[in-house]
Amino acid sequence: MKKTQITEQSTAELKERLEEECRQLVKMKLNHTVSPLENPMKIKSYRKLIARMKTELQKRAIEEKIKIS
């Protein structure tokens, strides 16, 4: 998922997707410890995707605070 796709989503959709991606990352890490994944770089890409989502949510929260003030 690219940054443009993340910014196009609503805040509720983004939060829902973030929870889903976090669960998927935990599953992937667990599976990797039991038996090595075919492509362990997927773990890195999931972490980066989660970071992008959190950053966008934080940016929106800051913008909302500025609007209120």
PDB file as gemmi writes it, atoms N, CA and C in Angstrom:
CRYST1    1.000    1.000    1.000  90.00  90.00  90.00 P 1                      
ATOM      1  N   MET A   1       0.851  -1.171   0.000  1.00  0.00           N  
ATOM      2  CA  MET A   1       0.000   0.000   0.000  1.00  0.00           C  
ATOM      3  C   MET A   1       0.895   1.231   0.000  1.00  0.00           C  
ATOM      4  N   LYS A   2       0.600   2.127  -0.881  1.00  0.00           N  
ATOM      5  CA  LYS A   2       1.410   3.337  -1.006  1.00  0.00           C  
ATOM      6  C   LYS A   2       0.835   4.460  -0.164  1.00  0.00           C  
ATOM      7  N   LYS A   3       1.631   5.501   0.016  1.00  0.00           N  
ATOM      8  CA  LYS A   3       1.217   6.633   0.834  1.00  0.00           C  
ATOM      9  C   LYS A   3      -0.057   7.281   0.304  1.00  0.00           C  
ATOM     10  N   THR A   4      -0.193   7.358  -1.004  1.00  0.00           N  
ATOM     11  CA  THR A   4      -1.398   7.981  -1.573  1.00  0.00           C  
ATOM     12  C   THR A   4      -2.642   7.178  -1.221  1.00  0.00           C  
ATOM     13  N   GLN A   5      -2.524   5.863  -1.195  1.00  0.00           N  
ATOM     14  CA  GLN A   5      -3.657   5.028  -0.818  1.00  0.00           C  
ATOM     15  C   GLN A   5      -4.003   5.213   0.653  1.00  0.00           C  
ATOM     16  N   ILE A   6      -3.003   5.412   1.477  1.00  0.00           N  
ATOM     17  CA  ILE A   6      -3.226   5.604   2.909  1.00  0.00           C  
ATOM     18  C   ILE A   6      -3.923   6.932   3.156  1.00  0.00           C  
ATOM     19  N   THR A   7      -3.494   7.990   2.471  1.00  0.00           N  
ATOM     20  CA  THR A   7      -4.080   9.304   2.696  1.00  0.00           C  
ATOM     21  C   THR A   7      -5.507   9.390   2.165  1.00  0.00           C  
ATOM     22  N   GLU A   8      -5.857   8.568   1.185  1.00  0.00           N  
ATOM     23  CA  GLU A   8      -7.201   8.584   0.627  1.00  0.00           C  
ATOM     24  C   GLU A   8      -8.236   7.945   1.546  1.00  0.00           C  
ATOM     25  N   GLN A   9      -7.800   7.065   2.444  1.00  0.00           N  
ATOM     26  CA  GLN A   9      -8.729   6.369   3.332  1.00  0.00           C  
ATOM     27  C   GLN A   9      -9.210   7.284   4.448  1.00  0.00           C  
ATOM     28  N   SER A  10     -10.411   6.988   4.928  1.00  0.00           N  
ATOM     29  CA  SER A  10     -10.924   7.756   6.065  1.00  0.00           C  
ATOM     30  C   SER A  10     -10.212   7.294   7.338  1.00  0.00           C  
ATOM     31  N   THR A  11     -10.356   8.072   8.389  1.00  0.00           N  
ATOM     32  CA  THR A  11      -9.685   7.754   9.641  1.00  0.00           C  
ATOM     33  C   THR A  11     -10.188   6.426  10.210  1.00  0.00           C  
ATOM     34  N   ALA A  12     -11.477   6.196  10.153  1.00  0.00           N  
ATOM     35  CA  ALA A  12     -12.041   4.942  10.671  1.00  0.00           C  
ATOM     36  C   ALA A  12     -11.518   3.740   9.888  1.00  0.00           C  
ATOM     37  N   GLU A  13     -11.496   3.855   8.567  1.00  0.00           N  
ATOM     38  CA  GLU A  13     -10.973   2.770   7.730  1.00  0.00           C  
ATOM     39  C   GLU A  13      -9.507   2.521   8.032  1.00  0.00           C  
ATOM     40  N   LEU A  14      -8.773   3.594   8.234  1.00  0.00           N  
ATOM     41  CA  LEU A  14      -7.342   3.485   8.495  1.00  0.00           C  
ATOM     42  C   LEU A  14      -7.084   2.778   9.828  1.00  0.00           C  
ATOM     43  N   LYS A  15      -7.862   3.118  10.850  1.00  0.00           N  
ATOM     44  CA  LYS A  15      -7.706   2.466  12.160  1.00  0.00           C  
ATOM     45  C   LYS A  15      -8.033   0.978  12.062  1.00  0.00           C  
ATOM     46  N   GLU A  16      -9.088   0.670  11.341  1.00  0.00           N  
ATOM     47  CA  GLU A  16      -9.489  -0.728  11.169  1.00  0.00           C  
ATOM     48  C   GLU A  16      -8.405  -1.512  10.430  1.00  0.00           C  
ATOM     49  N   ARG A  17      -7.893  -0.920   9.379  1.00  0.00           N  
ATOM     50  CA  ARG A  17      -6.841  -1.568   8.594  1.00  0.00           C  
ATOM     51  C   ARG A  17      -5.560  -1.730   9.412  1.00  0.00           C  
ATOM     52  N   LEU A  18      -5.259  -0.745  10.254  1.00  0.00           N  
ATOM     53  CA  LEU A  18      -4.068  -0.808  11.105  1.00  0.00           C  
ATOM     54  C   LEU A  18      -4.153  -1.986  12.069  1.00  0.00           C  
ATOM     55  N   GLU A  19      -5.304  -2.172  12.689  1.00  0.00           N  
ATOM     56  CA  GLU A  19      -5.488  -3.303  13.604  1.00  0.00           C  
ATOM     57  C   GLU A  19      -5.299  -4.627  12.864  1.00  0.00           C  
ATOM     58  N   GLU A  20      -5.865  -4.711  11.665  1.00  0.00           N  
ATOM     59  CA  GLU A  20      -5.749  -5.921  10.858  1.00  0.00           C  
ATOM     60  C   GLU A  20      -4.287  -6.201  10.497  1.00  0.00           C  
ATOM     61  N   GLU A  21      -3.570  -5.175  10.100  1.00  0.00           N  
ATOM     62  CA  GLU A  21      -2.165  -5.341   9.721  1.00  0.00           C  
ATOM     63  C   GLU A  21      -1.302  -5.730  10.921  1.00  0.00           C  
ATOM     64  N   CYS A  22      -1.616  -5.179  12.086  1.00  0.00           N  
ATOM     65  CA  CYS A  22      -0.864  -5.540  13.295  1.00  0.00           C  
ATOM     66  C   CYS A  22      -1.065  -7.014  13.627  1.00  0.00           C  
ATOM     67  N   ARG A  23      -2.312  -7.476  13.530  1.00  0.00           N  
ATOM     68  CA  ARG A  23      -2.581  -8.896  13.788  1.00  0.00           C  
ATOM     69  C   ARG A  23      -1.836  -9.770  12.781  1.00  0.00           C  
ATOM     70  N   GLN A  24      -1.834  -9.351  11.539  1.00  0.00           N  
ATOM     71  CA  GLN A  24      -1.153 -10.110  10.494  1.00  0.00           C  
ATOM     72  C   GLN A  24       0.354 -10.169  10.757  1.00  0.00           C  
ATOM     73  N   LEU A  25       0.928  -9.065  11.218  1.00  0.00           N  
ATOM     74  CA  LEU A  25       2.363  -9.032  11.518  1.00  0.00           C  
ATOM     75  C   LEU A  25       2.704  -9.990  12.652  1.00  0.00           C  
ATOM     76  N   VAL A  26       1.887  -9.998  13.692  1.00  0.00           N  
ATOM     77  CA  VAL A  26       2.127 -10.900  14.817  1.00  0.00           C  
ATOM     78  C   VAL A  26       2.066 -12.353  14.353  1.00  0.00           C  
ATOM     79  N   LYS A  27       1.063 -12.674  13.536  1.00  0.00           N  
ATOM     80  CA  LYS A  27       0.940 -14.032  12.998  1.00  0.00           C  
ATOM     81  C   LYS A  27       2.170 -14.401  12.185  1.00  0.00           C  
ATOM     82  N   MET A  28       2.595 -13.463  11.356  1.00  0.00           N  
ATOM     83  CA  MET A  28       3.735 -13.719  10.482  1.00  0.00           C  
ATOM     84  C   MET A  28       5.007 -13.948  11.293  1.00  0.00           C  
ATOM     85  N   LYS A  29       5.205 -13.155  12.336  1.00  0.00           N  
ATOM     86  CA  LYS A  29       6.388 -13.334  13.185  1.00  0.00           C  
ATOM     87  C   LYS A  29       6.362 -14.684  13.875  1.00  0.00           C  
ATOM     88  N   LEU A  30       5.191 -15.074  14.364  1.00  0.00           N  
ATOM     89  CA  LEU A  30       5.058 -16.364  15.032  1.00  0.00           C  
ATOM     90  C   LEU A  30       5.348 -17.505  14.067  1.00  0.00           C  
ATOM     91  N   ASN A  31       4.777 -17.423  12.888  1.00  0.00           N  
ATOM     92  CA  ASN A  31       5.029 -18.460  11.881  1.00  0.00           C  
ATOM     93  C   ASN A  31       6.496 -18.520  11.491  1.00  0.00           C  
ATOM     94  N   HIS A  32       7.149 -17.378  11.458  1.00  0.00           N  
ATOM     95  CA  HIS A  32       8.552 -17.337  11.082  1.00  0.00           C  
ATOM     96  C   HIS A  32       9.435 -17.986  12.149  1.00  0.00           C  
ATOM     97  N   THR A  33       9.058 -17.848  13.416  1.00  0.00           N  
ATOM     98  CA  THR A  33       9.858 -18.483  14.468  1.00  0.00           C  
ATOM     99  C   THR A  33       9.691 -19.997  14.442  1.00  0.00           C  
ATOM    100  N   VAL A  34       8.502 -20.467  14.097  1.00  0.00           N  
ATOM    101  CA  VAL A  34       8.243 -21.911  14.050  1.00  0.00           C  
ATOM    102  C   VAL A  34       8.929 -22.532  12.832  1.00  0.00           C  
ATOM    103  N   SER A  35       8.650 -21.966  11.672  1.00  0.00           N  
ATOM    104  CA  SER A  35       9.304 -22.439  10.457  1.00  0.00           C  
ATOM    105  C   SER A  35       9.604 -21.221   9.591  1.00  0.00           C  
ATOM    106  N   PRO A  36      10.798 -21.128   9.057  1.00  0.00           N  
ATOM    107  CA  PRO A  36      11.190 -19.936   8.291  1.00  0.00           C  
ATOM    108  C   PRO A  36      10.239 -19.634   7.130  1.00  0.00           C  
ATOM    109  N   LEU A  37       9.963 -18.358   6.963  1.00  0.00           N  
ATOM    110  CA  LEU A  37       9.115 -17.921   5.858  1.00  0.00           C  
ATOM    111  C   LEU A  37       9.882 -18.002   4.553  1.00  0.00           C  
ATOM    112  N   GLU A  38       9.139 -18.123   3.466  1.00  0.00           N  
ATOM    113  CA  GLU A  38       9.766 -18.148   2.151  1.00  0.00           C  
ATOM    114  C   GLU A  38      10.417 -16.800   1.846  1.00  0.00           C  
ATOM    115  N   ASN A  39       9.734 -15.719   2.253  1.00  0.00           N  
ATOM    116  CA  ASN A  39      10.261 -14.377   2.029  1.00  0.00           C  
ATOM    117  C   ASN A  39      10.212 -13.593   3.350  1.00  0.00           C  
ATOM    118  N   PRO A  40      11.272 -13.641   4.155  1.00  0.00           N  
ATOM    119  CA  PRO A  40      11.255 -12.939   5.450  1.00  0.00           C  
ATOM    120  C   PRO A  40      11.247 -11.411   5.333  1.00  0.00           C  
ATOM    121  N   MET A  41      11.486 -10.876   4.130  1.00  0.00           N  
ATOM    122  CA  MET A  41      11.429  -9.427   3.938  1.00  0.00           C  
ATOM    123  C   MET A  41       9.997  -8.907   4.043  1.00  0.00           C  
ATOM    124  N   LYS A  42       9.016  -9.804   3.980  1.00  0.00           N  
ATOM    125  CA  LYS A  42       7.621  -9.401   4.145  1.00  0.00           C  
ATOM    126  C   LYS A  42       7.401  -8.807   5.533  1.00  0.00           C  
ATOM    127  N   ILE A  43       8.105  -9.329   6.530  1.00  0.00           N  
ATOM    128  CA  ILE A  43       7.978  -8.808   7.894  1.00  0.00           C  
ATOM    129  C   ILE A  43       8.400  -7.341   7.912  1.00  0.00           C  
ATOM    130  N   LYS A  44       9.490  -7.049   7.256  1.00  0.00           N  
ATOM    131  CA  LYS A  44       9.982  -5.673   7.191  1.00  0.00           C  
ATOM    132  C   LYS A  44       8.981  -4.765   6.484  1.00  0.00           C  
ATOM    133  N   SER A  45       8.396  -5.241   5.399  1.00  0.00           N  
ATOM    134  CA  SER A  45       7.434  -4.418   4.666  1.00  0.00           C  
ATOM    135  C   SER A  45       6.172  -4.173   5.492  1.00  0.00           C  
ATOM    136  N   TYR A  46       5.734  -5.163   6.258  1.00  0.00           N  
ATOM    137  CA  TYR A  46       4.567  -4.967   7.131  1.00  0.00           C  
ATOM    138  C   TYR A  46       4.869  -3.935   8.213  1.00  0.00           C  
ATOM    139  N   ARG A  47       6.068  -4.006   8.783  1.00  0.00           N  
ATOM    140  CA  ARG A  47       6.438  -3.024   9.809  1.00  0.00           C  
ATOM    141  C   ARG A  47       6.428  -1.616   9.238  1.00  0.00           C  
ATOM    142  N   LYS A  48       6.945  -1.458   8.044  1.00  0.00           N  
ATOM    143  CA  LYS A  48       6.973  -0.141   7.404  1.00  0.00           C  
ATOM    144  C   LYS A  48       5.562   0.348   7.088  1.00  0.00           C  
ATOM    145  N   LEU A  49       4.710  -0.556   6.635  1.00  0.00           N  
ATOM    146  CA  LEU A  49       3.328  -0.197   6.337  1.00  0.00           C  
ATOM    147  C   LEU A  49       2.605   0.266   7.602  1.00  0.00           C  
ATOM    148  N   ILE A  50       2.807  -0.446   8.692  1.00  0.00           N  
ATOM    149  CA  ILE A  50       2.195  -0.071   9.967  1.00  0.00           C  
ATOM    150  C   ILE A  50       2.708   1.287  10.414  1.00  0.00           C  
ATOM    151  N   ALA A  51       3.983   1.534  10.236  1.00  0.00           N  
ATOM    152  CA  ALA A  51       4.556   2.834  10.613  1.00  0.00           C  
ATOM    153  C   ALA A  51       3.950   3.956   9.778  1.00  0.00           C  
ATOM    154  N   ARG A  52       3.751   3.719   8.485  1.00  0.00           N  
ATOM    155  CA  ARG A  52       3.128   4.732   7.621  1.00  0.00           C  
ATOM    156  C   ARG A  52       1.703   5.041   8.090  1.00  0.00           C  
ATOM    157  N   MET A  53       0.966   4.008   8.448  1.00  0.00           N  
ATOM    158  CA  MET A  53      -0.408   4.202   8.905  1.00  0.00           C  
ATOM    159  C   MET A  53      -0.449   4.981  10.214  1.00  0.00           C  
ATOM    160  N   LYS A  54       0.429   4.616  11.142  1.00  0.00           N  
ATOM    161  CA  LYS A  54       0.475   5.326  12.425  1.00  0.00           C  
ATOM    162  C   LYS A  54       0.863   6.787  12.227  1.00  0.00           C  
ATOM    163  N   THR A  55       1.781   7.032  11.321  1.00  0.00           N  
ATOM    164  CA  THR A  55       2.208   8.398  11.039  1.00  0.00           C  
ATOM    165  C   THR A  55       1.046   9.222  10.493  1.00  0.00           C  
ATOM    166  N   GLU A  56       0.295   8.651   9.581  1.00  0.00           N  
ATOM    167  CA  GLU A  56      -0.843   9.354   8.998  1.00  0.00           C  
ATOM    168  C   GLU A  56      -1.910   9.632  10.060  1.00  0.00           C  
ATOM    169  N   LEU A  57      -2.165   8.669  10.928  1.00  0.00           N  
ATOM    170  CA  LEU A  57      -3.144   8.884  11.999  1.00  0.00           C  
ATOM    171  C   LEU A  57      -2.682   9.980  12.951  1.00  0.00           C  
ATOM    172  N   GLN A  58      -1.395   9.988  13.264  1.00  0.00           N  
ATOM    173  CA  GLN A  58      -0.846  11.020  14.143  1.00  0.00           C  
ATOM    174  C   GLN A  58      -0.952  12.395  13.494  1.00  0.00           C  
ATOM    175  N   LYS A  59      -0.678  12.459  12.208  1.00  0.00           N  
ATOM    176  CA  LYS A  59      -0.773  13.720  11.478  1.00  0.00           C  
ATOM    177  C   LYS A  59      -2.209  14.251  11.501  1.00  0.00           C  
ATOM    178  N   ARG A  60      -3.155  13.356  11.309  1.00  0.00           N  
ATOM    179  CA  ARG A  60      -4.567  13.759  11.345  1.00  0.00           C  
ATOM    180  C   ARG A  60      -4.979  14.226  12.736  1.00  0.00           C  
ATOM    181  N   ALA A  61      -4.477  13.566  13.759  1.00  0.00           N  
ATOM    182  CA  ALA A  61      -4.809  13.971  15.129  1.00  0.00           C  
ATOM    183  C   ALA A  61      -4.269  15.372  15.429  1.00  0.00           C  
ATOM    184  N   ILE A  62      -3.066  15.645  14.973  1.00  0.00           N  
ATOM    185  CA  ILE A  62      -2.460  16.965  15.186  1.00  0.00           C  
ATOM    186  C   ILE A  62      -3.244  18.029  14.425  1.00  0.00           C  
ATOM    187  N   GLU A  63      -3.623  17.734  13.186  1.00  0.00           N  
ATOM    188  CA  GLU A  63      -4.408  18.681  12.403  1.00  0.00           C  
ATOM    189  C   GLU A  63      -5.752  18.959  13.062  1.00  0.00           C  
ATOM    190  N   GLU A  64      -6.346  17.939  13.632  1.00  0.00           N  
ATOM    191  CA  GLU A  64      -7.629  18.118  14.320  1.00  0.00           C  
ATOM    192  C   GLU A  64      -7.476  19.012  15.552  1.00  0.00           C  
ATOM    193  N   LYS A  65      -6.390  18.832  16.295  1.00  0.00           N  
ATOM    194  CA  LYS A  65      -6.136  19.691  17.466  1.00  0.00           C  
ATOM    195  C   LYS A  65      -5.956  21.142  17.039  1.00  0.00           C  
ATOM    196  N   ILE A  66      -5.261  21.342  15.945  1.00  0.00           N  
ATOM    197  CA  ILE A  66      -5.027  22.703  15.450  1.00  0.00           C  
ATOM    198  C   ILE A  66      -6.350  23.347  15.033  1.00  0.00           C  
ATOM    199  N   LYS A  67      -7.233  22.588  14.398  1.00  0.00           N  
ATOM    200  CA  LYS A  67      -8.539  23.096  13.984  1.00  0.00           C  
ATOM    201  C   LYS A  67      -9.372  23.532  15.198  1.00  0.00           C  
ATOM    202  N   ILE A  68      -9.321  22.753  16.248  1.00  0.00           N  
ATOM    203  CA  ILE A  68     -10.109  23.027  17.456  1.00  0.00           C  
ATOM    204  C   ILE A  68      -9.615  24.288  18.158  1.00  0.00           C  
ATOM    205  N   SER A  69      -8.325  24.469  18.184  1.00  0.00           N  
ATOM    206  CA  SER A  69      -7.739  25.620  18.903  1.00  0.00           C  
ATOM    207  C   SER A  69      -8.033  26.925  18.257  1.00  0.00           C  
TER     208      SER A  69                                                      
END                                                                             
